[in-house]
């Protein structure tokens, strides 16, 4: 099948964001005297949004008010520092240019806030932000958020 469109996830597919995500979480946790997370712990906890990441990062039984404070602080910290270590994986820029030159429509589907969706390099400007939220991670994101491309002619990567 010839795909006319390709939809990419952002974290872990186009961009290596693990360093900035880990640093923001650890700054937030240490401000409150909580234990830091390793990169591997963060890697295994990623994929379902900031709230779930925080749930997996704080000790069991954390007070709900403290949890909400931590989540707000983490979101603000990450937004302010989301482009320090973040970079495209090797080969991503060339891949996007090739797909674009072939006439394919490219889109990013992510649960990241808008600020973190802005590309850190010119190479990813070829990708149009289609969505910033996945209402249900079990469903194909374009079913709810994208009028184009149609699922029959699109491939999701990531």
Backbone torsions as a table, in degrees:
resi	resn	phi	psi	omega
1	UNK	NA	137.2	176.5
2	UNK	-94.3	116.2	179.2
3	UNK	-86.6	135.2	178.3
4	UNK	-93.4	-15.8	-177.9
5	UNK	-140.7	148.7	175.9
6	UNK	-131.7	127.2	177.7
7	UNK	-106.5	127.0	-177.7
8	UNK	-111.1	141.2	163.5
9	UNK	-75.7	157.4	-175.6
10	UNK	-93.0	-63.4	-177.5
11	UNK	-66.9	127.8	174.4
12	UNK	76.8	-1.7	177.9
13	UNK	-117.0	-62.7	176.3
14	UNK	-91.1	-41.7	-174.3
15	UNK	-119.7	140.6	170.7
16	UNK	-88.7	101.4	-176.4
17	UNK	-106.7	0.6	-172.7
18	UNK	-57.4	-41.7	-178.7
19	UNK	-60.9	-47.6	-179.1
20	UNK	-69.1	-37.5	178.1
21	UNK	-64.8	-44.1	-180.0
22	UNK	-65.0	-44.6	-179.4
23	UNK	-62.5	-43.1	179.4
24	UNK	-64.1	-42.1	178.6
25	UNK	-63.8	-45.0	-177.2
26	UNK	-68.0	-36.4	175.0
27	UNK	-62.2	-42.1	-179.5
28	UNK	-65.2	-48.2	-177.6
29	UNK	-64.5	-44.7	-176.4
30	UNK	-68.4	-29.4	175.3
31	UNK	-59.4	-23.7	-177.9
32	UNK	-111.6	15.5	176.4
33	UNK	71.1	21.2	180.0
34	UNK	-97.9	154.5	-177.8
35	UNK	-68.0	144.0	178.0
36	UNK	-72.5	163.0	177.2
37	UNK	-106.7	143.8	174.5
38	UNK	-80.3	164.4	175.9
39	UNK	-59.4	-39.0	-179.7
40	UNK	-67.5	-40.3	176.0
41	UNK	-61.2	-41.9	178.3
42	UNK	-65.4	-44.1	-179.1
43	UNK	-56.3	-43.0	-177.8
44	UNK	-75.2	-20.4	-178.2
45	UNK	-91.7	-12.6	-175.7
46	UNK	-75.8	156.6	169.9
47	UNK	124.4	-10.5	-177.6
48	UNK	-129.5	26.9	175.8
49	UNK	92.1	167.8	-174.3
50	UNK	-65.5	-39.6	-178.8
51	UNK	-60.6	-48.3	-179.0
52	UNK	-66.7	-38.2	176.8
53	UNK	-59.1	-44.1	179.0
54	UNK	-65.9	-40.9	177.7
55	UNK	-56.5	-38.9	-179.0
56	UNK	-81.8	-8.5	-175.2
57	UNK	-103.6	-20.3	-179.0
58	UNK	-97.3	155.8	178.1
59	UNK	-61.8	147.1	176.0
60	UNK	-57.3	137.3	179.1
61	UNK	87.8	8.0	177.7
62	UNK	-59.6	132.0	179.2
63	UNK	-54.3	139.5	-175.6
64	UNK	-63.8	-35.6	178.0
65	UNK	-66.0	-43.1	177.3
66	UNK	-64.3	-41.1	179.0
67	UNK	-57.3	-47.4	-179.6
68	UNK	-64.0	-37.0	176.2
69	UNK	-63.5	-47.0	178.9
70	UNK	-59.8	-44.2	-179.1
71	UNK	-62.5	-44.8	178.9
72	UNK	-63.6	-42.4	179.3
73	UNK	-65.8	-42.1	178.6
74	UNK	-61.5	-47.6	180.0
75	UNK	-59.1	-43.0	179.6
76	UNK	-67.7	-42.7	179.9
77	UNK	-63.4	-46.0	-179.5
78	UNK	-63.8	-42.0	179.0
79	UNK	-59.7	-36.3	-179.4
80	UNK	-79.5	-19.0	-173.5
81	UNK	-131.8	29.4	-172.7
82	UNK	-83.3	0.8	-178.3
83	UNK	-128.4	28.3	-179.6
84	UNK	-83.1	-55.5	179.2
85	UNK	-103.2	-17.8	-175.6
86	UNK	-60.5	133.1	179.8
87	UNK	-155.5	154.8	175.0
88	UNK	-64.1	146.7	173.0
89	UNK	-65.3	154.4	176.8
90	UNK	-55.4	134.3	177.8
91	UNK	90.3	-12.4	-177.4
92	UNK	-65.2	-45.4	-178.1
93	UNK	-59.9	-45.0	179.4
94	UNK	-64.3	-40.9	178.3
95	UNK	-61.0	-46.6	-179.0
96	UNK	-63.8	-41.6	177.7
97	UNK	-62.9	-41.2	179.3
98	UNK	-63.7	-48.3	179.8
99	UNK	-61.6	-41.0	178.6
100	UNK	-63.8	-44.1	179.7
101	UNK	-63.9	-27.8	177.1
102	UNK	-79.4	-2.4	177.3
103	UNK	86.9	11.9	179.7
104	UNK	-80.7	142.9	173.1
105	UNK	-80.9	137.1	-178.2
106	UNK	-120.7	141.6	178.8
107	UNK	-147.6	152.4	173.7
108	UNK	-107.8	132.5	174.7
109	UNK	-119.7	117.4	-173.1
110	UNK	-148.4	157.9	173.7
111	UNK	-96.4	12.1	179.7
112	UNK	-77.3	151.0	173.0
113	UNK	-66.3	160.2	-175.2
114	UNK	-53.2	-43.4	-177.3
115	UNK	-58.3	-41.9	-178.9
116	UNK	-75.7	-14.3	179.4
117	UNK	-83.1	-15.4	-179.7
118	UNK	-69.8	128.1	-173.7
119	UNK	-64.6	140.4	177.4
120	UNK	-80.7	-12.1	-180.0
121	UNK	-135.8	159.7	178.9
122	UNK	-61.9	-28.2	-175.1
123	UNK	-61.8	-32.7	-178.0
124	UNK	-88.9	2.0	174.7
125	UNK	-69.2	-12.4	175.7
126	UNK	-71.3	-15.8	-177.7
127	UNK	-96.8	130.4	177.8
128	UNK	-92.8	129.6	177.5
129	UNK	-69.0	119.2	-177.0
130	UNK	-96.9	-35.0	-173.8
131	UNK	-157.3	151.5	174.4
132	UNK	-119.1	9.0	-178.8
133	UNK	-144.0	143.4	172.6
134	UNK	-112.1	105.1	-177.6
135	UNK	-60.4	-35.7	-178.8
136	UNK	-143.6	110.4	-174.8
137	UNK	-62.5	-14.9	179.4
138	UNK	-81.1	-13.2	-177.4
139	UNK	-103.9	152.6	174.7
140	UNK	-62.1	128.6	-174.9
141	UNK	-59.8	-34.3	-176.6
142	UNK	-71.0	-14.4	178.6
143	UNK	-63.8	-27.7	-176.2
144	UNK	-113.2	-26.6	-166.5
145	UNK	-115.6	-15.9	-173.9
146	UNK	-122.6	123.7	174.1
147	UNK	-72.7	-39.1	175.3
148	UNK	-127.4	144.0	2.8
149	UNK	-84.0	163.0	176.2
150	UNK	-75.0	144.9	-179.8
151	UNK	-55.8	-32.2	-177.8
152	UNK	-65.1	-23.8	-177.0
153	UNK	-118.0	17.2	-177.2
154	UNK	-124.0	150.6	175.5
155	UNK	-124.5	133.1	176.9
156	UNK	-97.1	136.3	179.1
157	UNK	-123.9	125.4	175.9
158	UNK	111.9	NA	NA
